Amino acid sequence: MRGIQVFYEGRVQGVGFRYCLRQLACGYEVTGWVKNLPDGRVELQACGEAEELELFLTSIRESELKGHIRKEEKHSVAPFLSKGFEIQS
């Protein structure tokens, strides 16, 4: 089990970005959350097996969201317990 934190920059707020991420997450064995940050970025935290997480991140990069992402900053974090994948305020 592995945990990741990703910050997305670009036009990622006000375009349904978090809802699309949640929908994409349904296709993978990952749990976690996504939320808007006050500085205009979106933060994603997800937990799952390494291969599943990479597939999930690749699906984000290859989705209709790719045109909104200017920069992606990824960090490893400790695995955490979470049920499903949710949008946080």
Phi and psi in radians as a Rosetta constraint file:
Dihedral C 1 N 2 CA 2 C 2 CIRCULARHARMONIC -2.453 0.35
Dihedral N 2 CA 2 C 2 N 3 CIRCULARHARMONIC 2.634 0.35
Dihedral C 2 N 3 CA 3 C 3 CIRCULARHARMONIC -2.096 0.35
Dihedral N 3 CA 3 C 3 N 4 CIRCULARHARMONIC 2.522 0.35
Dihedral C 3 N 4 CA 4 C 4 CIRCULARHARMONIC -2.331 0.35
Dihedral N 4 CA 4 C 4 N 5 CIRCULARHARMONIC 2.685 0.35
Dihedral C 4 N 5 CA 5 C 5 CIRCULARHARMONIC -2.250 0.35
Dihedral N 5 CA 5 C 5 N 6 CIRCULARHARMONIC 2.256 0.35
Dihedral C 5 N 6 CA 6 C 6 CIRCULARHARMONIC -2.265 0.35
Dihedral N 6 CA 6 C 6 N 7 CIRCULARHARMONIC 2.310 0.35
Dihedral C 6 N 7 CA 7 C 7 CIRCULARHARMONIC -1.870 0.35
Dihedral N 7 CA 7 C 7 N 8 CIRCULARHARMONIC 2.222 0.35
Dihedral C 7 N 8 CA 8 C 8 CIRCULARHARMONIC -1.886 0.35
Dihedral N 8 CA 8 C 8 N 9 CIRCULARHARMONIC 2.313 0.35
Dihedral C 8 N 9 CA 9 C 9 CIRCULARHARMONIC -2.061 0.35
Dihedral N 9 CA 9 C 9 N 10 CIRCULARHARMONIC 2.713 0.35
Dihedral C 9 N 10 CA 10 C 10 CIRCULARHARMONIC 2.299 0.35
Dihedral N 10 CA 10 C 10 N 11 CIRCULARHARMONIC -2.567 0.35
Dihedral C 10 N 11 CA 11 C 11 CIRCULARHARMONIC -1.643 0.35
Dihedral N 11 CA 11 C 11 N 12 CIRCULARHARMONIC 1.307 0.35
Dihedral C 11 N 12 CA 12 C 12 CIRCULARHARMONIC -1.958 0.35
Dihedral N 12 CA 12 C 12 N 13 CIRCULARHARMONIC 0.022 0.35
Dihedral C 12 N 13 CA 13 C 13 CIRCULARHARMONIC -2.058 0.35
Dihedral N 13 CA 13 C 13 N 14 CIRCULARHARMONIC 2.494 0.35
Dihedral C 13 N 14 CA 14 C 14 CIRCULARHARMONIC 1.406 0.35
Dihedral N 14 CA 14 C 14 N 15 CIRCULARHARMONIC 0.213 0.35
Dihedral C 14 N 15 CA 15 C 15 CIRCULARHARMONIC -2.195 0.35
Dihedral N 15 CA 15 C 15 N 16 CIRCULARHARMONIC 0.209 0.35
Dihedral C 15 N 16 CA 16 C 16 CIRCULARHARMONIC 1.398 0.35
Dihedral N 16 CA 16 C 16 N 17 CIRCULARHARMONIC 0.316 0.35
Dihedral C 16 N 17 CA 17 C 17 CIRCULARHARMONIC -1.003 0.35
Dihedral N 17 CA 17 C 17 N 18 CIRCULARHARMONIC -0.866 0.35
Dihedral C 17 N 18 CA 18 C 18 CIRCULARHARMONIC -1.117 0.35
Dihedral N 18 CA 18 C 18 N 19 CIRCULARHARMONIC -0.672 0.35
Dihedral C 18 N 19 CA 19 C 19 CIRCULARHARMONIC -1.189 0.35
Dihedral N 19 CA 19 C 19 N 20 CIRCULARHARMONIC -0.668 0.35
Dihedral C 19 N 20 CA 20 C 20 CIRCULARHARMONIC -1.152 0.35
Dihedral N 20 CA 20 C 20 N 21 CIRCULARHARMONIC -0.706 0.35
Dihedral C 20 N 21 CA 21 C 21 CIRCULARHARMONIC -1.073 0.35
Dihedral N 21 CA 21 C 21 N 22 CIRCULARHARMONIC -0.764 0.35
Dihedral C 21 N 22 CA 22 C 22 CIRCULARHARMONIC -1.080 0.35
Dihedral N 22 CA 22 C 22 N 23 CIRCULARHARMONIC -0.732 0.35
Dihedral C 22 N 23 CA 23 C 23 CIRCULARHARMONIC -1.114 0.35
Dihedral N 23 CA 23 C 23 N 24 CIRCULARHARMONIC -0.760 0.35
Dihedral C 23 N 24 CA 24 C 24 CIRCULARHARMONIC -1.087 0.35
Dihedral N 24 CA 24 C 24 N 25 CIRCULARHARMONIC -0.690 0.35
Dihedral C 24 N 25 CA 25 C 25 CIRCULARHARMONIC -1.049 0.35
Dihedral N 25 CA 25 C 25 N 26 CIRCULARHARMONIC -0.500 0.35
Dihedral C 25 N 26 CA 26 C 26 CIRCULARHARMONIC -1.078 0.35
Dihedral N 26 CA 26 C 26 N 27 CIRCULARHARMONIC -0.403 0.35
Dihedral C 26 N 27 CA 27 C 27 CIRCULARHARMONIC -1.518 0.35
Dihedral N 27 CA 27 C 27 N 28 CIRCULARHARMONIC 0.024 0.35
Dihedral C 27 N 28 CA 28 C 28 CIRCULARHARMONIC -2.321 0.35
Dihedral N 28 CA 28 C 28 N 29 CIRCULARHARMONIC 2.744 0.35
Dihedral C 28 N 29 CA 29 C 29 CIRCULARHARMONIC -1.506 0.35
Dihedral N 29 CA 29 C 29 N 30 CIRCULARHARMONIC 1.207 0.35
Dihedral C 29 N 30 CA 30 C 30 CIRCULARHARMONIC -2.277 0.35
Dihedral N 30 CA 30 C 30 N 31 CIRCULARHARMONIC 2.670 0.35
Dihedral C 30 N 31 CA 31 C 31 CIRCULARHARMONIC -2.206 0.35
Dihedral N 31 CA 31 C 31 N 32 CIRCULARHARMONIC 2.868 0.35
Dihedral C 31 N 32 CA 32 C 32 CIRCULARHARMONIC 2.574 0.35
Dihedral N 32 CA 32 C 32 N 33 CIRCULARHARMONIC -2.641 0.35
Dihedral C 32 N 33 CA 33 C 33 CIRCULARHARMONIC -2.742 0.35
Dihedral N 33 CA 33 C 33 N 34 CIRCULARHARMONIC 2.898 0.35
Dihedral C 33 N 34 CA 34 C 34 CIRCULARHARMONIC -2.468 0.35
Dihedral N 34 CA 34 C 34 N 35 CIRCULARHARMONIC 2.500 0.35
Dihedral C 34 N 35 CA 35 C 35 CIRCULARHARMONIC -2.657 0.35
Dihedral N 35 CA 35 C 35 N 36 CIRCULARHARMONIC 2.699 0.35
Dihedral C 35 N 36 CA 36 C 36 CIRCULARHARMONIC -1.357 0.35
Dihedral N 36 CA 36 C 36 N 37 CIRCULARHARMONIC 2.518 0.35
Dihedral C 36 N 37 CA 37 C 37 CIRCULARHARMONIC -1.894 0.35
Dihedral N 37 CA 37 C 37 N 38 CIRCULARHARMONIC 2.676 0.35
Dihedral C 37 N 38 CA 38 C 38 CIRCULARHARMONIC -1.049 0.35
Dihedral N 38 CA 38 C 38 N 39 CIRCULARHARMONIC -0.433 0.35
Dihedral C 38 N 39 CA 39 C 39 CIRCULARHARMONIC -1.489 0.35
Dihedral N 39 CA 39 C 39 N 40 CIRCULARHARMONIC 0.102 0.35
Dihedral C 39 N 40 CA 40 C 40 CIRCULARHARMONIC 1.708 0.35
Dihedral N 40 CA 40 C 40 N 41 CIRCULARHARMONIC -0.136 0.35
Dihedral C 40 N 41 CA 41 C 41 CIRCULARHARMONIC -1.511 0.35
Dihedral N 41 CA 41 C 41 N 42 CIRCULARHARMONIC 2.973 0.35
Dihedral C 41 N 42 CA 42 C 42 CIRCULARHARMONIC -2.090 0.35
Dihedral N 42 CA 42 C 42 N 43 CIRCULARHARMONIC 2.355 0.35
Dihedral C 42 N 43 CA 43 C 43 CIRCULARHARMONIC -1.887 0.35
Dihedral N 43 CA 43 C 43 N 44 CIRCULARHARMONIC 2.321 0.35
Dihedral C 43 N 44 CA 44 C 44 CIRCULARHARMONIC -2.070 0.35
Dihedral N 44 CA 44 C 44 N 45 CIRCULARHARMONIC 2.333 0.35
Dihedral C 44 N 45 CA 45 C 45 CIRCULARHARMONIC -2.231 0.35
Dihedral N 45 CA 45 C 45 N 46 CIRCULARHARMONIC 2.261 0.35
Dihedral C 45 N 46 CA 46 C 46 CIRCULARHARMONIC -2.456 0.35
Dihedral N 46 CA 46 C 46 N 47 CIRCULARHARMONIC 2.688 0.35
Dihedral C 46 N 47 CA 47 C 47 CIRCULARHARMONIC -2.360 0.35
Dihedral N 47 CA 47 C 47 N 48 CIRCULARHARMONIC 2.455 0.35
Dihedral C 47 N 48 CA 48 C 48 CIRCULARHARMONIC 2.961 0.35
Dihedral N 48 CA 48 C 48 N 49 CIRCULARHARMONIC -3.020 0.35
Dihedral C 48 N 49 CA 49 C 49 CIRCULARHARMONIC -1.220 0.35
Dihedral N 49 CA 49 C 49 N 50 CIRCULARHARMONIC 2.585 0.35
Dihedral C 49 N 50 CA 50 C 50 CIRCULARHARMONIC -0.920 0.35
Dihedral N 50 CA 50 C 50 N 51 CIRCULARHARMONIC -0.824 0.35
Dihedral C 50 N 51 CA 51 C 51 CIRCULARHARMONIC -1.117 0.35
Dihedral N 51 CA 51 C 51 N 52 CIRCULARHARMONIC -0.718 0.35
Dihedral C 51 N 52 CA 52 C 52 CIRCULARHARMONIC -1.137 0.35
Dihedral N 52 CA 52 C 52 N 53 CIRCULARHARMONIC -0.711 0.35
Dihedral C 52 N 53 CA 53 C 53 CIRCULARHARMONIC -1.102 0.35
Dihedral N 53 CA 53 C 53 N 54 CIRCULARHARMONIC -0.758 0.35
Dihedral C 53 N 54 CA 54 C 54 CIRCULARHARMONIC -1.128 0.35
Dihedral N 54 CA 54 C 54 N 55 CIRCULARHARMONIC -0.695 0.35
Dihedral C 54 N 55 CA 55 C 55 CIRCULARHARMONIC -1.096 0.35
Dihedral N 55 CA 55 C 55 N 56 CIRCULARHARMONIC -0.719 0.35
Dihedral C 55 N 56 CA 56 C 56 CIRCULARHARMONIC -1.073 0.35
Dihedral N 56 CA 56 C 56 N 57 CIRCULARHARMONIC -0.849 0.35
Dihedral C 56 N 57 CA 57 C 57 CIRCULARHARMONIC -1.101 0.35
Dihedral N 57 CA 57 C 57 N 58 CIRCULARHARMONIC -0.668 0.35
Dihedral C 57 N 58 CA 58 C 58 CIRCULARHARMONIC -1.111 0.35
Dihedral N 58 CA 58 C 58 N 59 CIRCULARHARMONIC -0.697 0.35
Dihedral C 58 N 59 CA 59 C 59 CIRCULARHARMONIC -1.117 0.35
Dihedral N 59 CA 59 C 59 N 60 CIRCULARHARMONIC -0.584 0.35
Dihedral C 59 N 60 CA 60 C 60 CIRCULARHARMONIC -1.158 0.35
Dihedral N 60 CA 60 C 60 N 61 CIRCULARHARMONIC -0.827 0.35
Dihedral C 60 N 61 CA 61 C 61 CIRCULARHARMONIC -1.090 0.35
Dihedral N 61 CA 61 C 61 N 62 CIRCULARHARMONIC -0.520 0.35
Dihedral C 61 N 62 CA 62 C 62 CIRCULARHARMONIC -1.699 0.35
Dihedral N 62 CA 62 C 62 N 63 CIRCULARHARMONIC -0.023 0.35
Dihedral C 62 N 63 CA 63 C 63 CIRCULARHARMONIC -1.454 0.35
Dihedral N 63 CA 63 C 63 N 64 CIRCULARHARMONIC -3.097 0.35
Dihedral C 63 N 64 CA 64 C 64 CIRCULARHARMONIC -1.125 0.35
Dihedral N 64 CA 64 C 64 N 65 CIRCULARHARMONIC -0.195 0.35
Dihedral C 64 N 65 CA 65 C 65 CIRCULARHARMONIC -1.317 0.35
Dihedral N 65 CA 65 C 65 N 66 CIRCULARHARMONIC -0.321 0.35
Dihedral C 65 N 66 CA 66 C 66 CIRCULARHARMONIC -0.980 0.35
Dihedral N 66 CA 66 C 66 N 67 CIRCULARHARMONIC -0.558 0.35
Dihedral C 66 N 67 CA 67 C 67 CIRCULARHARMONIC -1.229 0.35
Dihedral N 67 CA 67 C 67 N 68 CIRCULARHARMONIC -0.283 0.35
Dihedral C 67 N 68 CA 68 C 68 CIRCULARHARMONIC -1.642 0.35
Dihedral N 68 CA 68 C 68 N 69 CIRCULARHARMONIC -0.310 0.35
Dihedral C 68 N 69 CA 69 C 69 CIRCULARHARMONIC -1.583 0.35
Dihedral N 69 CA 69 C 69 N 70 CIRCULARHARMONIC 2.092 0.35
Dihedral C 69 N 70 CA 70 C 70 CIRCULARHARMONIC -1.677 0.35
Dihedral N 70 CA 70 C 70 N 71 CIRCULARHARMONIC -0.609 0.35
Dihedral C 70 N 71 CA 71 C 71 CIRCULARHARMONIC -2.590 0.35
Dihedral N 71 CA 71 C 71 N 72 CIRCULARHARMONIC 2.493 0.35
Dihedral C 71 N 72 CA 72 C 72 CIRCULARHARMONIC -2.244 0.35
Dihedral N 72 CA 72 C 72 N 73 CIRCULARHARMONIC 2.192 0.35
Dihedral C 72 N 73 CA 73 C 73 CIRCULARHARMONIC -2.109 0.35
Dihedral N 73 CA 73 C 73 N 74 CIRCULARHARMONIC 2.003 0.35
Dihedral C 73 N 74 CA 74 C 74 CIRCULARHARMONIC -1.944 0.35
Dihedral N 74 CA 74 C 74 N 75 CIRCULARHARMONIC 2.417 0.35
Dihedral C 74 N 75 CA 75 C 75 CIRCULARHARMONIC -2.357 0.35
Dihedral N 75 CA 75 C 75 N 76 CIRCULARHARMONIC 2.610 0.35
Dihedral C 75 N 76 CA 76 C 76 CIRCULARHARMONIC -1.456 0.35
Dihedral N 76 CA 76 C 76 N 77 CIRCULARHARMONIC 2.465 0.35
Dihedral C 76 N 77 CA 77 C 77 CIRCULARHARMONIC -2.319 0.35
Dihedral N 77 CA 77 C 77 N 78 CIRCULARHARMONIC 2.862 0.35
Dihedral C 77 N 78 CA 78 C 78 CIRCULARHARMONIC -1.108 0.35
Dihedral N 78 CA 78 C 78 N 79 CIRCULARHARMONIC 2.463 0.35
Dihedral C 78 N 79 CA 79 C 79 CIRCULARHARMONIC -1.000 0.35
Dihedral N 79 CA 79 C 79 N 80 CIRCULARHARMONIC 2.569 0.35
Dihedral C 79 N 80 CA 80 C 80 CIRCULARHARMONIC -2.385 0.35
Dihedral N 80 CA 80 C 80 N 81 CIRCULARHARMONIC 2.775 0.35
Dihedral C 80 N 81 CA 81 C 81 CIRCULARHARMONIC -1.542 0.35
Dihedral N 81 CA 81 C 81 N 82 CIRCULARHARMONIC 2.315 0.35
Dihedral C 81 N 82 CA 82 C 82 CIRCULARHARMONIC -2.732 0.35
Dihedral N 82 CA 82 C 82 N 83 CIRCULARHARMONIC 2.566 0.35
Dihedral C 82 N 83 CA 83 C 83 CIRCULARHARMONIC -1.802 0.35
Dihedral N 83 CA 83 C 83 N 84 CIRCULARHARMONIC 2.152 0.35
Dihedral C 83 N 84 CA 84 C 84 CIRCULARHARMONIC 1.137 0.35
Dihedral N 84 CA 84 C 84 N 85 CIRCULARHARMONIC -2.753 0.35
Dihedral C 84 N 85 CA 85 C 85 CIRCULARHARMONIC -2.362 0.35
Dihedral N 85 CA 85 C 85 N 86 CIRCULARHARMONIC 2.162 0.35
Dihedral C 85 N 86 CA 86 C 86 CIRCULARHARMONIC -2.244 0.35
Dihedral N 86 CA 86 C 86 N 87 CIRCULARHARMONIC 2.833 0.35
Dihedral C 86 N 87 CA 87 C 87 CIRCULARHARMONIC -1.710 0.35
Dihedral N 87 CA 87 C 87 N 88 CIRCULARHARMONIC 2.194 0.35
Dihedral C 87 N 88 CA 88 C 88 CIRCULARHARMONIC -1.786 0.35
Dihedral N 88 CA 88 C 88 N 89 CIRCULARHARMONIC 2.692 0.35
